[in-house]
Amino acid sequence: MSLSALRRLAPITRSLHVPATNAPASSTGLGRRFQSTASSQTAADSSEPAGGLLLYTAGTPNGRKVAVLLEELKAAAGVQYFVRPISLRENEQKEPWFLALNPNGRIPVLRDVARGHTVFESAAILLYLETHYDKERLFGFDPVREEESYSEMLQWVFWAHGGLGPMSGQASHFRNAAPVEIPYAQKRYTEETERLYGVLELRLADRDHLAGPGKGKYSIADINAQPWVAGHKWAGIDSLDSWPGLKFARTYTSGAKYRRPKPGTSERPAYHAPDPLVNNPQAVVTSLEDDALTFIHRPPPSAPSPYSLSTAPSSPLLRPATPLTDAPLPPPIRPSAANKTLPPRASDATVAEIRRLRRSDPVNNSRTKLANRFGVTSNFVAGVAALKSVPRTNLIRARDAEHQKIRDNWSEKKATVRAIREKRREFW
């Protein structure tokens, strides 16, 4: 979403995923998209860390938004946090130990170990982190000195928490997870999600961010809304072309656009193909006379190829430049085009007559009838007497009318037979 406000979200939208060695085997595919820079805990390790923050989460939009702010705080203020992945497929969020943290049984949940406090609901977690761990107000506003901006931020946080999130979530559920397809529900929630996108488009028409004076300031209001817009395809919205203000470029925290690392660097090591001669005692190397090419055969050929042009080849791949006269040739794969008989070409007078008949009455003078009459193919007739758009349309309509008439006659016949049978039952 061109929340260009979200210039910092590229590394963070990739940030929530716990490494595969620590993630439960039943984690959802959506959760495995992210890779967190935080330390993780396995399902077997239920102990709390000695300090810092512990995030119980999964790869959903509500889970992503909290991970975004934690990554921002980690980069800006050195805030350390740990991630405990929750398997939604196994309903781990409904287990008694998790319900003790959040009676609602939903992710995410944040445990502030240092303060001994637990917070659930994603918007409440964002406000909690912004209040207690963003001392410089980098991602929010001071409620005393920036009272109006702080109020704007709260309005957009609650707007997304009560409207954009639930509507997008319901649209995604009825399209991707509902056991029964309900067209009305799909249409209802997708259209409501599109309406909410329009609200964002109006707000960002002359701004870069949802809250703050002037063009606005990147804040938790943007972080709270972005994951739902980024997952628009799950809600049945294939493209954001109707809301150009919601498109955004993925960038690094520094602001430079993301580029694929160059090969040969530490981020992307160069690929080196394995040597085929290593640990391969049966490999045979054959070189040409000019040493221009080298062929490696595995296993070595045991007999000459039956289709080889060489009397004693060392490999089926090595053949002399000029074929030998006494060598057998392979059978032809396809018949030669020279032996193929082509239909005789029609004269100019015949072509003119075909065009006249075809254009005068295309219904009775079909391509098949004209082809049989003049001894040509139907494709030839279509090529020399192609109908224009109006005759073609009329022909199609005439055929449709004829087919409909046949269907009506058949329906009338069936109705008559049905009436006769009813009368017979009455008499019997």
N, C-alpha and C positions, 0 to 999 in steps of 0.2 A: 504494500500500500504505500503510495507516495506520501505517506508519512515520510517525507524526506527526513522527518523527525527521527526515523528509525535507522539513521546512518550507522548506528553501533550494533544493530541486531544481528548482522550476519554471523559473527563468530558465536553469538549467543544462541541463535536459533539452532546451531549445531551443538549446543552445549549440554543438553539435558541427558544425553544417553550415557548410561553406565557401561563400561567396557564389557565385552561379551563374556569374559572369563568370570565376571562377578554377577552378571545379570542372570535371573532365573531362566531355566530352559523354556518356560511357558510364557515368557514376556511377549507382549503383542508386537507385531511388526512395526506399528507406529512408534512404540517406545524405543525400538532399536535404531531409530534414525539419528538420535542425538548422541553426542559424546561430551561428557562433562569434564571440566578441568578439576572438579572437586574429588576428594577421596570418597570411596563408596563402601557400603557395608552389604554383606550378603544376607540372605534370609536367615541363615543359621546364626549370624552374629546380631543379637538383639540388644546388646549393651550400648549405652550411650557413650559418645566420646567424652574425653575429659573436659573439653571446653568447646566454644564455638557454637555453630548452628547445625542442626540436623534436619534435613528436608526429606519427608516421606512423599514420594511423588511418582508419577508415570508420564509417559509421552503423550499427554493430551494438551489442548490449548491452555487449560487452567494450570496444568503443571509447568508448561513452558514459560508462562509469564513470570512466575516466581523465580525460575532459574535464570531468566533474562536479568532481572534486577540483582540477583545474587552475583552473577558474573560481572555486572557493571560495578557493584560495590567492591568486589574482589579486585578488579582492575584499578579502581580509583582510590580505594581506602584500605586495601589489603584485608578485607573481611574474609575469614576462612569459614567454610561450611562443608558438611558431609551430606552425601546422598544415600538414602535407603530406598531402592526401587520397590514398588508395590506391583504385584501381578494382578491386573484387573481380570484377566481371563480365569484365574483361580479364585476370584472374589476374596482376595487377601484383605481388602479394605473392610470386609464384613466380619473379620475374626475378632474375638473378644479383646485381644490386646490392642488392636487398632481402634475399636469402638471406645476404649478407655481414653484414647487421645482425641477422637472426634466422634461423638455419638451419632452424627449424621452419616458416618461411613463413606466419606468421600475424600478424594485427594484434591489438593495437596494439604499437608499438615506440616507446620514448622515448629520444631522444638528448640527453644532458646535455652541451651544447657547452662550457660553462665548465669542467666537471670532466673532459671527454674520456671519458665513460662511456656505455655503451649498456645499456638494460634492456628485456627483453621479458617477456611474460606479464603480464596485466592486474593480478593480485593482487600480483605482485612490483613492478610500477610504483607501485601505491598505497603499498606499504610503503616504497619508496625515497623517494617524494615526502614522505611523512609523516615520515620520519627526517631528511632533509636540508633540507627547505624549510618544515616546520611547526615552527619553533622554540618557539612558544608552546603546542604540543600542543593546538591548537584542534580538530583532527579525529582525535585519537588519545590515547594515554596514555604516560606516562613509564615505560620498562621497569624503572627502579630504584625510583622513589618510588610508582608505581602498578602494582606487579608483577601483582596479581591481575586488575585491569581490563585490563592489557595482554595477559595470557594469554587472557582472555575474548574480546578483540577478535581475536586471532590464530585462536582456535578457530572463530569465526563467519566470518572471512575464508576460511579453508581449507575450512570446511563448504560455503560457497556456491561456491567455486572448484572443488571436487571433486565436488559433488552437484547443487546447484541449477542451475548454469550448464550442465554437460554434459547433464543430463536434459532441461532446457528446450530446449537447442539441438537435441538429437536428435528431440524431439517436433516442433519446428518444421520440421526437415529432412524427416522422413517425411511431414509433412502438406502441405508447400508446395514442396519442391524435389526429392523423390525421383522418378526417372523411371518407377518402377513403384509402384503403390499396394500397400502391405503392411499389411492391417488389424491383424495382430498387433503389428507394431512401433508403429503409431500408438497402439493401446490401451495397450501396455506403457509407453511413455515418457510418455504423457499422464497415466496413473494414477500413475506415479512422481513426476511433477511436482506433481500434486495432493497426494500424500503429503508432499512437501517443503514445500508451502504450509501444510499442517497443522502441521509442525514450527515454522515461523515464527509461526503463530497461537498455539501453546502458549507460545512464548517471549515474545510481545508481549501475552499476556493481561492482565498487570498492569504492563506496562512501556511506555515510549515508544520505547526504543532497544534494540538488540541487546546492547550491551556497556556496562559501567560500573555503578557502585553505584546503589542506589535505582531510580528510573525509567530510569536509563541516561543515556548521553551520545551525542550525534550524532557518529559516527566513520566511518572508512573501512569498517567492517563493514556499516553501513547502505548506504553508497555502493556497495559491492560487490554487494549483493543487489538493490537497487531496480530496476535496468534489466531484470532478468530477470522480475520480477513485473509491471512496467509493460507488458511485451510478452506478457501471458498469452494474448491471443487468437491469437497465432502458434502457440502450443502446443496449440490446440484447446480452450481454456478461455474460454468467452464472458464469464463474469461472475465477480466475486470475492465474490458474495453469501454463499457458503459459508464465507468467511474474512473476516468484517467487520474484523478487526484489521489486514488488509493494505491497506485502502483509505486513501488519504491525499488531503489537499487541496493543490492546487498553489498555491504562495505565492511572493511575492517574497523576496529575501534579508532585507529588513527585517521580514518576518513578516506584512505586510498581504496579504490575499487579492487575487489577481489580478482586476482589473476591466478591462473593455474601455475604452480611452480615449474620452473624450467627443468628439463631432464639433466641429470648429472649433478644436481645439487643435493644437499643433505635432506631437504624436504621431499625430493623426488629423485631417488637414485636411478642412474641409468641402467637399462636392462641389458644384460649380457647373456646371449644364448649359450647353453651348455655345449661343451666340446664333444662332438659325437665319437671321438676316438678314446675318450677317457672311460675306463672300465668297460670297454667293448672289444674283447679279443677277436670277434669274428668280423670286424670291420675291415674292408678292403678298399684301398685308395688307388684309383686309376687316373693317370694324368694323360692328357693329349700330347701330341708331339711338340706343339708350340708352347706347351705349359699355360695355355690360355684358360683352360677350365679343368676342374678336378671334380670327379664324381666319387661319392662314398656310398658303397653298397652294403646293405645289411639285411639279410644274410647274403653272402656272395652267390652269384648265379651258378647253378649246378649244370645247366644245359643251355645251349643257344636258343634264342627266341625263334619260334616257328615263322614269325613274320619279319625277322630281321633281314636287312639287305646285305649283311656281311656274312662271309663264309665261316669265319671262326671268330666271332666277336668276343671280347672280354667282358662285355656288358650289353644288355639290350638297349642301353641308352647311347652307346657309341656306335655310330654308323658312318661309313665313308660318305664323302660329299656326292659322288656319282654312283648311282645304283648299278649293281652287277646284272648282266643280261641273263645269267643262269639262275638267279635267285628267285624263289617263288614270291609272288606279290600277294598281299592280303586281299581277301574278298571285298568287293565294293559294298559300302555301307548303304548307299542310296542309289537308285537307278539314275543313269545319266539323263540330264535335261534334254540332250539332243534327241533321245529316243521318245520323248514325250510328245504325243500328238495333240496339237492345239486345235480348237474348233475353228472352222472357217470364218473369216471376217465378213460381216454383212456389207452389202453395197451401200452407197450413199442414198440411193432411192429407198432401200429397205429401212435405213436409219430414219429418213425423213417420214416414212409411213408409220414407223413405230412411234415417233414423237407425236404425230398428228392424232393417232388413235389413243395414245396414252393420255394426252392432255384434253381431248374432247370428252372422253368418258372413262375416267380412271377406275370407276367401280366395276364396269363390265369388262374393261380391257386391263386386267391385272397383269402383273409382271409374268406370272406363270403362263397365262393364256397367250400373251404375245410371244413369249419364248418358245412355246410349243408350235405356235402358228408359223413363225419365221425361222425356226430351227436354230435359235441362239439360246444362250443361258439367261436366267432371270437376273443375274448380276449385270450382264451386258445391257439388258433393258433398263435396269435402274441407273446405270451410268450414263447412257445416251439420252434417256428421257426422264430425268429427275424432275419430280414435281416441285413447284414452288410452295411457299408456306401456306397460301390460301387454299389451293387445291388439295394439298396434303391434309390440312385441317378438315376440309369438307369430306375427304375420303374417310378419315378417321371417324368423323361424326356419323357418316352414313353407315359405316360398319357397326358402330356402337348402337345405332338405332335398329339395324337389322338384328343384332344379337339380342337387344332388349325385346324386340317383337317376338323372337323365338322363345325367350324366357316367359313372356306374358302368355303366349299360346300354350306353353307347357303348363304354366300355373293354372290357366283356365281349364285345361284338360284334367289336371289333377283335381281341381275343385269339382268338376262335373262328375268324375268317378267317385269322389267322396260323397257327393249328394246322392248318387244312385245307390251306393252302399247303405247310406242311412235310411233311404226309403225301403230297401230290401229288409233291413232289420225291423222296421216298423211293421211291414206286412207279415213277416215271419213270426 
